[in-house]
């Protein structure tokens, strides 16, 4: 596997994990201005 491709996959996974973590935090601890907290 080319190193460039591996780096791209790693960056994609990292961004996906960060997005999932942010979504989880927002879901568990909704901000004060949330219109409809779940």
C-alpha distance matrix in Angstrom:
0.0 3.8 6.4 8.5 7.0 6.9 10.4 11.5 11.0 12.7 15.5 16.1 16.5 18.7 20.8 21.3 22.4 24.7 26.2 26.8 28.4 30.6 31.6 32.5 34.5 36.4 37.1 38.3 40.2 41.3 42.6 46.3 46.2 44.4 46.3 45.5 43.7 42.2
3.8 0.0 3.8 5.4 5.4 6.4 8.8 10.1 10.9 12.5 14.5 15.6 16.8 18.5 20.3 21.3 22.7 24.5 26.0 27.1 28.7 30.5 31.8 32.9 34.7 36.4 37.5 38.9 40.4 41.4 42.3 46.0 45.7 44.2 46.2 45.7 44.0 42.8
6.4 3.8 0.0 3.8 5.4 5.0 6.2 8.7 9.9 10.4 12.3 14.2 15.3 16.3 18.4 19.9 20.9 22.4 24.3 25.6 26.7 28.5 30.1 31.2 32.7 34.5 35.9 37.0 38.4 39.4 40.2 43.9 43.8 42.5 44.7 44.3 42.5 41.5
8.5 5.4 3.8 0.0 3.8 5.4 5.1 6.3 8.7 9.9 10.6 12.4 14.3 15.3 16.6 18.4 20.0 21.1 22.6 24.3 25.7 27.0 28.7 30.2 31.6 33.0 34.5 36.0 37.2 37.9 38.5 42.1 41.7 40.5 42.6 42.4 40.9 40.1
7.0 5.4 5.4 3.8 0.0 3.8 5.4 5.0 6.2 8.5 9.9 10.6 12.3 14.1 15.4 16.5 18.3 19.9 21.1 22.4 24.2 25.7 26.9 28.4 30.2 31.6 32.7 34.4 35.8 36.5 37.4 41.1 40.6 39.1 41.0 40.5 39.0 38.0
6.9 6.4 5.0 5.4 3.8 0.0 3.8 5.4 5.2 6.1 8.6 9.9 10.6 12.2 14.3 15.3 16.4 18.3 19.9 20.9 22.3 24.3 25.7 26.7 28.4 30.2 31.3 32.5 34.1 35.1 36.2 39.9 39.8 38.2 40.3 39.8 37.9 36.8
10.4 8.8 6.2 5.1 5.4 3.8 0.0 3.8 5.5 5.0 6.1 8.6 9.9 10.4 12.3 14.1 15.2 16.4 18.3 19.8 20.9 22.4 24.2 25.5 26.8 28.5 30.0 31.3 32.4 33.4 34.1 37.8 37.6 36.4 38.6 38.4 36.6 35.8
11.5 10.1 8.7 6.3 5.0 5.4 3.8 0.0 3.8 5.4 5.1 6.2 8.6 9.8 10.6 12.2 14.2 15.3 16.5 18.3 19.9 21.1 22.5 24.2 25.7 27.0 28.4 30.1 31.3 31.9 32.6 36.2 35.8 34.4 36.4 36.2 34.6 33.9
11.0 10.9 9.9 8.7 6.2 5.2 5.5 3.8 0.0 3.8 5.5 5.1 6.1 8.5 9.9 10.5 12.2 14.2 15.3 16.3 18.1 19.9 21.0 22.2 24.2 25.7 26.7 28.2 29.8 30.6 31.7 35.5 35.2 33.5 35.4 34.8 33.1 32.0
12.7 12.5 10.4 9.9 8.5 6.1 5.0 5.4 3.8 0.0 3.8 5.4 5.2 6.1 8.6 9.8 10.5 12.2 14.2 15.2 16.3 18.3 19.9 20.8 22.3 24.2 25.5 26.6 28.0 29.2 30.2 33.9 34.0 32.5 34.8 34.2 32.2 31.2
15.5 14.5 12.3 10.6 9.9 8.6 6.1 5.1 5.5 3.8 0.0 3.8 5.5 5.1 6.2 8.5 9.9 10.5 12.3 14.2 15.2 16.4 18.3 19.8 21.0 22.5 24.2 25.6 26.6 27.4 28.0 31.7 31.5 30.2 32.5 32.4 30.6 30.0
16.1 15.6 14.2 12.4 10.6 9.9 8.6 6.2 5.1 5.4 3.8 0.0 3.8 5.4 5.2 6.1 8.6 9.9 10.6 12.2 14.1 15.3 16.4 18.2 19.9 21.1 22.3 24.2 25.5 26.0 26.9 30.6 30.2 28.6 30.5 30.1 28.5 27.7
16.5 16.8 15.3 14.3 12.3 10.6 9.9 8.6 6.1 5.2 5.5 3.8 0.0 3.8 5.5 5.0 6.1 8.5 9.8 10.4 12.1 14.1 15.2 16.2 18.1 19.8 20.7 22.1 23.8 24.8 26.1 29.9 29.9 28.0 30.2 29.4 27.4 26.3
18.7 18.5 16.3 15.3 14.1 12.2 10.4 9.8 8.5 6.1 5.1 5.4 3.8 0.0 3.8 5.4 5.1 6.2 8.6 9.9 10.5 12.3 14.2 15.2 16.4 18.3 19.8 20.9 22.1 23.2 24.2 27.9 28.1 26.7 29.2 28.7 26.6 25.8
20.8 20.3 18.4 16.6 15.4 14.3 12.3 10.6 9.9 8.6 6.2 5.2 5.5 3.8 0.0 3.8 5.5 5.0 6.1 8.6 9.8 10.5 12.2 14.1 15.3 16.4 18.2 19.9 20.8 21.3 22.0 25.7 25.5 24.1 26.4 26.2 24.5 24.0
21.3 21.3 19.9 18.4 16.5 15.3 14.1 12.2 10.5 9.8 8.5 6.1 5.0 5.4 3.8 0.0 3.8 5.4 5.1 6.1 8.5 9.9 10.5 12.1 14.2 15.3 16.3 18.1 19.7 20.2 21.5 25.3 25.1 23.1 25.2 24.5 22.7 21.7
22.4 22.7 20.9 20.0 18.3 16.4 15.2 14.2 12.2 10.5 9.9 8.6 6.1 5.1 5.5 3.8 0.0 3.8 5.4 5.0 6.0 8.5 9.8 10.3 12.1 14.1 15.1 16.2 17.8 19.0 20.5 24.3 24.7 22.8 25.3 24.4 22.0 21.0
24.7 24.5 22.4 21.1 19.9 18.3 16.4 15.3 14.2 12.2 10.5 9.9 8.5 6.2 5.0 5.4 3.8 0.0 3.8 5.5 5.1 6.1 8.6 9.8 10.5 12.2 14.1 15.3 16.1 17.1 18.0 21.8 22.1 20.7 23.4 23.0 20.8 20.4
26.2 26.0 24.3 22.6 21.1 19.9 18.3 16.5 15.3 14.2 12.3 10.6 9.8 8.6 6.1 5.1 5.4 3.8 0.0 3.8 5.4 5.1 6.1 8.5 9.9 10.6 12.2 14.2 15.2 15.4 16.5 20.2 20.1 18.3 20.6 20.2 18.3 17.9
26.8 27.1 25.6 24.3 22.4 20.9 19.8 18.3 16.3 15.2 14.2 12.2 10.4 9.9 8.6 6.1 5.0 5.5 3.8 0.0 3.8 5.5 5.1 6.0 8.6 9.8 10.4 12.1 13.9 14.7 16.6 20.3 20.6 18.3 20.5 19.4 17.1 16.1
28.4 28.7 26.7 25.7 24.2 22.3 20.9 19.9 18.1 16.3 15.2 14.1 12.1 10.5 9.8 8.5 6.0 5.1 5.4 3.8 0.0 3.8 5.4 5.1 6.1 8.6 9.8 10.5 11.8 13.3 15.0 18.8 19.6 17.8 20.6 19.7 16.9 16.2
30.6 30.5 28.5 27.0 25.7 24.3 22.4 21.1 19.9 18.3 16.4 15.3 14.1 12.3 10.5 9.9 8.5 6.1 5.1 5.5 3.8 0.0 3.8 5.4 5.2 6.1 8.5 10.0 10.3 11.0 12.1 15.9 16.3 14.8 17.7 17.3 14.9 15.0
31.6 31.8 30.1 28.7 26.9 25.7 24.2 22.5 21.0 19.9 18.3 16.4 15.2 14.2 12.2 10.5 9.8 8.6 6.1 5.1 5.4 3.8 0.0 3.8 5.5 5.1 6.1 8.6 9.8 9.9 11.8 15.5 15.6 13.3 15.6 14.7 12.4 11.9
32.5 32.9 31.2 30.2 28.4 26.7 25.5 24.2 22.2 20.8 19.8 18.2 16.2 15.2 14.1 12.1 10.3 9.8 8.5 6.0 5.1 5.4 3.8 0.0 3.8 5.5 5.0 6.0 8.3 9.6 12.3 15.9 16.8 14.4 16.9 15.4 12.4 11.3
34.5 34.7 32.7 31.6 30.2 28.4 26.8 25.7 24.2 22.3 21.0 19.9 18.1 16.4 15.3 14.2 12.1 10.5 9.9 8.6 6.1 5.2 5.5 3.8 0.0 3.8 5.4 5.2 5.7 7.7 9.7 13.3 14.8 13.1 16.2 15.2 12.1 12.0
36.4 36.4 34.5 33.0 31.6 30.2 28.5 27.0 25.7 24.2 22.5 21.1 19.8 18.3 16.4 15.3 14.1 12.2 10.6 9.8 8.6 6.1 5.1 5.5 3.8 0.0 3.8 5.7 5.2 5.0 7.0 10.7 11.5 9.5 12.5 11.9 9.1 9.8
37.1 37.5 35.9 34.5 32.7 31.3 30.0 28.4 26.7 25.5 24.2 22.3 20.7 19.8 18.2 16.3 15.1 14.1 12.2 10.4 9.8 8.5 6.1 5.0 5.4 3.8 0.0 3.8 5.6 5.6 9.0 12.1 13.0 10.2 12.4 10.6 7.4 6.7
38.3 38.9 37.0 36.0 34.4 32.5 31.3 30.1 28.2 26.6 25.6 24.2 22.1 20.9 19.9 18.1 16.2 15.3 14.2 12.1 10.5 10.0 8.6 6.0 5.2 5.7 3.8 0.0 3.8 6.2 9.6 12.5 14.3 12.0 14.6 12.8 9.1 8.4
40.2 40.4 38.4 37.2 35.8 34.1 32.4 31.3 29.8 28.0 26.6 25.5 23.8 22.1 20.8 19.7 17.8 16.1 15.2 13.9 11.8 10.3 9.8 8.3 5.7 5.2 5.6 3.8 0.0 3.8 6.4 9.1 11.5 10.0 13.2 12.3 8.8 9.6
41.3 41.4 39.4 37.9 36.5 35.1 33.4 31.9 30.6 29.2 27.4 26.0 24.8 23.2 21.3 20.2 19.0 17.1 15.4 14.7 13.3 11.0 9.9 9.6 7.7 5.0 5.6 6.2 3.8 0.0 3.8 6.6 8.1 6.2 9.5 8.9 6.0 8.1
42.6 42.3 40.2 38.5 37.4 36.2 34.1 32.6 31.7 30.2 28.0 26.9 26.1 24.2 22.0 21.5 20.5 18.0 16.5 16.6 15.0 12.1 11.8 12.3 9.7 7.0 9.0 9.6 6.4 3.8 0.0 3.8 5.4 5.4 9.2 10.2 8.4 11.3
46.3 46.0 43.9 42.1 41.1 39.9 37.8 36.2 35.5 33.9 31.7 30.6 29.9 27.9 25.7 25.3 24.3 21.8 20.2 20.3 18.8 15.9 15.5 15.9 13.3 10.7 12.1 12.5 9.1 6.6 3.8 0.0 3.8 5.6 8.7 10.4 9.4 12.8
46.2 45.7 43.8 41.7 40.6 39.8 37.6 35.8 35.2 34.0 31.5 30.2 29.9 28.1 25.5 25.1 24.7 22.1 20.1 20.6 19.6 16.3 15.6 16.8 14.8 11.5 13.0 14.3 11.5 8.1 5.4 3.8 0.0 3.8 6.2 9.0 9.4 13.1
44.4 44.2 42.5 40.5 39.1 38.2 36.4 34.4 33.5 32.5 30.2 28.6 28.0 26.7 24.1 23.1 22.8 20.7 18.3 18.3 17.8 14.8 13.3 14.4 13.1 9.5 10.2 12.0 10.0 6.2 5.4 5.6 3.8 0.0 3.8 5.6 5.9 9.5
46.3 46.2 44.7 42.6 41.0 40.3 38.6 36.4 35.4 34.8 32.5 30.5 30.2 29.2 26.4 25.2 25.3 23.4 20.6 20.5 20.6 17.7 15.6 16.9 16.2 12.5 12.4 14.6 13.2 9.5 9.2 8.7 6.2 3.8 0.0 3.8 6.5 9.8
45.5 45.7 44.3 42.4 40.5 39.8 38.4 36.2 34.8 34.2 32.4 30.1 29.4 28.7 26.2 24.5 24.4 23.0 20.2 19.4 19.7 17.3 14.7 15.4 15.2 11.9 10.6 12.8 12.3 8.9 10.2 10.4 9.0 5.6 3.8 0.0 3.8 6.4
43.7 44.0 42.5 40.9 39.0 37.9 36.6 34.6 33.1 32.2 30.6 28.5 27.4 26.6 24.5 22.7 22.0 20.8 18.3 17.1 16.9 14.9 12.4 12.4 12.1 9.1 7.4 9.1 8.8 6.0 8.4 9.4 9.4 5.9 6.5 3.8 0.0 3.8
42.2 42.8 41.5 40.1 38.0 36.8 35.8 33.9 32.0 31.2 30.0 27.7 26.3 25.8 24.0 21.7 21.0 20.4 17.9 16.1 16.2 15.0 11.9 11.3 12.0 9.8 6.7 8.4 9.6 8.1 11.3 12.8 13.1 9.5 9.8 6.4 3.8 0.0
